[in-house]
Amino acid sequence: MRSERTGAFSDAVIAIAITVMVLELPKPDGPSWAALRADVPVLLAYVLSFVYLGIYWNNHHQMLAAVSRVSSSVLWANLHLLFWLTLVPFTTAWMSEQDFAAVPVAAYGIVLLMNALAYMLLQARLLHAQDGRSTLHRALGRDLKGRLSPFLYVAGILLTLVHPWLAIATYVVVAAIWLIPDARIERQLARDAEVPDASTTE
């Protein structure tokens, strides 16, 4: 099976998740900047979650571009990832509405952790579905960021026992790590595209 429909469906689900978050944003209780100031923490939580969903959309898009086929197990692994991604708006709203209390912040971290694990599972199933010589195989390498992220999420969840904002800071650090451009797949796709050209010039 080809991966185009999987990518298109996933794009739509992530877009809907972002739209839901926007619709849940509270409106300022008044026409002044002072009224908006009370909603700043909620807006910052939205920004963080938007960045996370954007990171997953970007990496998911690149990962599917680096494979030639998907299997039934890939489709289920993809749905598993989308399930956890669609919980990001729910935990974002809960965390914001409860003034970043420890339990909602921990729940937010658990959802982020499950997203990371689900993404790793999808990646593993995609690798298994290929012939062992796919662009994804060649591009991933050791995948240090992917392996480090779950440990940082667990640290953030545990930090809610100390102070919720320490956990939030940890989640921000993980997002910042992933915002640093990761061009492994893009570079490998470019190298693969050059191979036929090189062969024709010989």
TORKOL-4160 file (C-alpha; in steps of 0.2 Angstrom, whole numbers, padded with zeros to 4 digits, m for minus):
202
<pt num="1" X="0000" Y="0000" Z="0000"/>
<pt num="2" X="0006" Y="0018" Z="m0004"/>
<pt num="3" X="0008" Y="0031" Z="0010"/>
<pt num="4" X="m0001" Y="0046" Z="0002"/>
<pt num="5" X="m0018" Y="0042" Z="0009"/>
<pt num="6" X="m0010" Y="0039" Z="0026"/>
<pt num="7" X="m0002" Y="0056" Z="0025"/>
<pt num="8" X="m0017" Y="0065" Z="0019"/>
<pt num="9" X="m0028" Y="0058" Z="0033"/>
<pt num="10" X="m0015" Y="0062" Z="0046"/>
<pt num="11" X="m0013" Y="0080" Z="0040"/>
<pt num="12" X="m0032" Y="0082" Z="0042"/>
<pt num="13" X="m0033" Y="0075" Z="0059"/>
<pt num="14" X="m0018" Y="0086" Z="0065"/>
<pt num="15" X="m0026" Y="0102" Z="0057"/>
<pt num="16" X="m0043" Y="0098" Z="0066"/>
<pt num="17" X="m0033" Y="0096" Z="0083"/>
<pt num="18" X="m0026" Y="0113" Z="0080"/>
<pt num="19" X="m0043" Y="0121" Z="0076"/>
<pt num="20" X="m0051" Y="0113" Z="0091"/>
<pt num="21" X="m0037" Y="0121" Z="0102"/>
<pt num="22" X="m0040" Y="0138" Z="0094"/>
<pt num="23" X="m0059" Y="0137" Z="0097"/>
<pt num="24" X="m0056" Y="0133" Z="0115"/>
<pt num="25" X="m0046" Y="0148" Z="0119"/>
<pt num="26" X="m0056" Y="0160" Z="0131"/>
<pt num="27" X="m0061" Y="0177" Z="0125"/>
<pt num="28" X="m0054" Y="0192" Z="0135"/>
<pt num="29" X="m0067" Y="0199" Z="0147"/>
<pt num="30" X="m0066" Y="0217" Z="0141"/>
<pt num="31" X="m0059" Y="0228" Z="0127"/>
<pt num="32" X="m0042" Y="0233" Z="0136"/>
<pt num="33" X="m0025" Y="0226" Z="0136"/>
<pt num="34" X="m0027" Y="0222" Z="0155"/>
<pt num="35" X="m0041" Y="0210" Z="0150"/>
<pt num="36" X="m0030" Y="0201" Z="0139"/>
<pt num="37" X="m0016" Y="0200" Z="0152"/>
<pt num="38" X="m0026" Y="0188" Z="0162"/>
<pt num="39" X="m0027" Y="0176" Z="0147"/>
<pt num="40" X="m0008" Y="0176" Z="0144"/>
<pt num="41" X="m0004" Y="0159" Z="0152"/>
<pt num="42" X="m0018" Y="0151" Z="0142"/>
<pt num="43" X="m0011" Y="0158" Z="0126"/>
<pt num="44" X="0006" Y="0152" Z="0131"/>
<pt num="45" X="0000" Y="0135" Z="0134"/>
<pt num="46" X="m0009" Y="0136" Z="0117"/>
<pt num="47" X="0008" Y="0141" Z="0109"/>
<pt num="48" X="0017" Y="0127" Z="0117"/>
<pt num="49" X="0004" Y="0114" Z="0111"/>
<pt num="50" X="0003" Y="0122" Z="0093"/>
<pt num="51" X="0022" Y="0120" Z="0092"/>
<pt num="52" X="0021" Y="0102" Z="0098"/>
<pt num="53" X="0008" Y="0098" Z="0085"/>
<pt num="54" X="0018" Y="0107" Z="0072"/>
<pt num="55" X="0033" Y="0097" Z="0076"/>
<pt num="56" X="0024" Y="0081" Z="0074"/>
<pt num="57" X="0016" Y="0086" Z="0058"/>
<pt num="58" X="0033" Y="0091" Z="0051"/>
<pt num="59" X="0042" Y="0075" Z="0056"/>
<pt num="60" X="0027" Y="0064" Z="0051"/>
<pt num="61" X="0027" Y="0072" Z="0034"/>
<pt num="62" X="0045" Y="0069" Z="0031"/>
<pt num="63" X="0045" Y="0051" Z="0038"/>
<pt num="64" X="0031" Y="0046" Z="0026"/>
<pt num="65" X="0040" Y="0054" Z="0012"/>
<pt num="66" X="0055" Y="0043" Z="0015"/>
<pt num="67" X="0046" Y="0027" Z="0013"/>
<pt num="68" X="0038" Y="0018" Z="m0002"/>
<pt num="69" X="0025" Y="0007" Z="0006"/>
<pt num="70" X="0014" Y="0005" Z="0022"/>
<pt num="71" X="0006" Y="m0010" Z="0030"/>
<pt num="72" X="m0009" Y="m0014" Z="0040"/>
<pt num="73" X="0002" Y="m0013" Z="0056"/>
<pt num="74" X="0008" Y="0004" Z="0050"/>
<pt num="75" X="m0010" Y="0010" Z="0048"/>
<pt num="76" X="m0014" Y="0005" Z="0066"/>
<pt num="77" X="0002" Y="0012" Z="0073"/>
<pt num="78" X="m0003" Y="0028" Z="0064"/>
<pt num="79" X="m0020" Y="0029" Z="0071"/>
<pt num="80" X="m0012" Y="0025" Z="0088"/>
<pt num="81" X="m0001" Y="0041" Z="0086"/>
<pt num="82" X="m0016" Y="0051" Z="0080"/>
<pt num="83" X="m0026" Y="0046" Z="0096"/>
<pt num="84" X="m0013" Y="0053" Z="0107"/>
<pt num="85" X="m0011" Y="0069" Z="0096"/>
<pt num="86" X="m0029" Y="0072" Z="0098"/>
<pt num="87" X="m0028" Y="0072" Z="0117"/>
<pt num="88" X="m0016" Y="0087" Z="0116"/>
<pt num="89" X="m0031" Y="0100" Z="0115"/>
<pt num="90" X="m0040" Y="0091" Z="0129"/>
<pt num="91" X="m0025" Y="0092" Z="0141"/>
<pt num="92" X="m0020" Y="0109" Z="0136"/>
<pt num="93" X="m0037" Y="0116" Z="0140"/>
<pt num="94" X="m0038" Y="0106" Z="0157"/>
<pt num="95" X="m0020" Y="0113" Z="0161"/>
<pt num="96" X="m0024" Y="0131" Z="0157"/>
<pt num="97" X="m0041" Y="0131" Z="0165"/>
<pt num="98" X="m0034" Y="0124" Z="0182"/>
<pt num="99" X="m0020" Y="0137" Z="0182"/>
<pt num="100" X="m0007" Y="0124" Z="0179"/>
<pt num="101" X="m0010" Y="0114" Z="0194"/>
<pt num="102" X="0001" Y="0099" Z="0197"/>
<pt num="103" X="m0011" Y="0085" Z="0191"/>
<pt num="104" X="m0016" Y="0093" Z="0174"/>
<pt num="105" X="0002" Y="0097" Z="0170"/>
<pt num="106" X="0007" Y="0079" Z="0174"/>
<pt num="107" X="m0007" Y="0073" Z="0163"/>
<pt num="108" X="m0001" Y="0085" Z="0149"/>
<pt num="109" X="0016" Y="0077" Z="0151"/>
<pt num="110" X="0009" Y="0059" Z="0150"/>
<pt num="111" X="0000" Y="0064" Z="0134"/>
<pt num="112" X="0017" Y="0071" Z="0127"/>
<pt num="113" X="0026" Y="0055" Z="0133"/>
<pt num="114" X="0013" Y="0044" Z="0124"/>
<pt num="115" X="0014" Y="0054" Z="0108"/>
<pt num="116" X="0033" Y="0051" Z="0108"/>
<pt num="117" X="0032" Y="0033" Z="0111"/>
<pt num="118" X="0018" Y="0031" Z="0098"/>
<pt num="119" X="0029" Y="0040" Z="0086"/>
<pt num="120" X="0043" Y="0028" Z="0089"/>
<pt num="121" X="0032" Y="0014" Z="0087"/>
<pt num="122" X="0025" Y="0021" Z="0070"/>
<pt num="123" X="0043" Y="0023" Z="0065"/>
<pt num="124" X="0048" Y="0005" Z="0069"/>
<pt num="125" X="0033" Y="m0002" Z="0060"/>
<pt num="126" X="0037" Y="0009" Z="0045"/>
<pt num="127" X="0055" Y="0002" Z="0045"/>
<pt num="128" X="0049" Y="m0015" Z="0046"/>
<pt num="129" X="0037" Y="m0013" Z="0031"/>
<pt num="130" X="0051" Y="m0008" Z="0020"/>
<pt num="131" X="0064" Y="m0018" Z="0011"/>
<pt num="132" X="0078" Y="m0014" Z="0023"/>
<pt num="133" X="0086" Y="m0001" Z="0010"/>
<pt num="134" X="0073" Y="0013" Z="0012"/>
<pt num="135" X="0078" Y="0031" Z="0013"/>
<pt num="136" X="0071" Y="0031" Z="0031"/>
<pt num="137" X="0083" Y="0017" Z="0036"/>
<pt num="138" X="0098" Y="0027" Z="0029"/>
<pt num="139" X="0093" Y="0043" Z="0036"/>
<pt num="140" X="0088" Y="0039" Z="0054"/>
<pt num="141" X="0105" Y="0034" Z="0061"/>
<pt num="142" X="0106" Y="0033" Z="0080"/>
<pt num="143" X="0091" Y="0045" Z="0082"/>
<pt num="144" X="0097" Y="0053" Z="0098"/>
<pt num="145" X="0084" Y="0066" Z="0100"/>
<pt num="146" X="0070" Y="0052" Z="0098"/>
<pt num="147" X="0078" Y="0042" Z="0111"/>
<pt num="148" X="0081" Y="0056" Z="0123"/>
<pt num="149" X="0064" Y="0064" Z="0123"/>
<pt num="150" X="0054" Y="0051" Z="0133"/>
<pt num="151" X="0066" Y="0052" Z="0147"/>
<pt num="152" X="0064" Y="0071" Z="0147"/>
<pt num="153" X="0045" Y="0069" Z="0148"/>
<pt num="154" X="0046" Y="0057" Z="0162"/>
<pt num="155" X="0058" Y="0069" Z="0171"/>
<pt num="156" X="0045" Y="0083" Z="0168"/>
<pt num="157" X="0031" Y="0072" Z="0175"/>
<pt num="158" X="0040" Y="0069" Z="0191"/>
<pt num="159" X="0045" Y="0087" Z="0192"/>
<pt num="160" X="0026" Y="0091" Z="0195"/>
<pt num="161" X="0029" Y="0084" Z="0212"/>
<pt num="162" X="0041" Y="0098" Z="0216"/>
<pt num="163" X="0033" Y="0112" Z="0206"/>
<pt num="164" X="0022" Y="0112" Z="0190"/>
<pt num="165" X="0032" Y="0126" Z="0182"/>
<pt num="166" X="0048" Y="0115" Z="0182"/>
<pt num="167" X="0038" Y="0102" Z="0172"/>
<pt num="168" X="0032" Y="0115" Z="0160"/>
<pt num="169" X="0050" Y="0121" Z="0158"/>
<pt num="170" X="0055" Y="0103" Z="0154"/>
<pt num="171" X="0042" Y="0102" Z="0141"/>
<pt num="172" X="0048" Y="0118" Z="0133"/>
<pt num="173" X="0066" Y="0112" Z="0132"/>
<pt num="174" X="0060" Y="0096" Z="0123"/>
<pt num="175" X="0050" Y="0107" Z="0111"/>
<pt num="176" X="0065" Y="0118" Z="0108"/>
<pt num="177" X="0076" Y="0103" Z="0105"/>
<pt num="178" X="0065" Y="0097" Z="0091"/>
<pt num="179" X="0063" Y="0115" Z="0084"/>
<pt num="180" X="0081" Y="0114" Z="0079"/>
<pt num="181" X="0080" Y="0109" Z="0061"/>
<pt num="182" X="0083" Y="0090" Z="0059"/>
<pt num="183" X="0088" Y="0088" Z="0040"/>
<pt num="184" X="0093" Y="0070" Z="0041"/>
<pt num="185" X="0078" Y="0064" Z="0030"/>
<pt num="186" X="0078" Y="0079" Z="0019"/>
<pt num="187" X="0097" Y="0077" Z="0015"/>
<pt num="188" X="0095" Y="0058" Z="0012"/>
<pt num="189" X="0081" Y="0061" Z="0000"/>
<pt num="190" X="0092" Y="0074" Z="m0009"/>
<pt num="191" X="0106" Y="0061" Z="m0010"/>
<pt num="192" X="0094" Y="0048" Z="m0017"/>
<pt num="193" X="0088" Y="0060" Z="m0030"/>
<pt num="194" X="0105" Y="0063" Z="m0036"/>
<pt num="195" X="0110" Y="0045" Z="m0038"/>
<pt num="196" X="0101" Y="0042" Z="m0055"/>
<pt num="197" X="0108" Y="0058" Z="m0062"/>
<pt num="198" X="0125" Y="0052" Z="m0057"/>
<pt num="199" X="0123" Y="0036" Z="m0066"/>
<pt num="200" X="0117" Y="0044" Z="m0082"/>
<pt num="201" X="0133" Y="0055" Z="m0083"/>
<pt num="202" X="0145" Y="0040" Z="m0082"/>
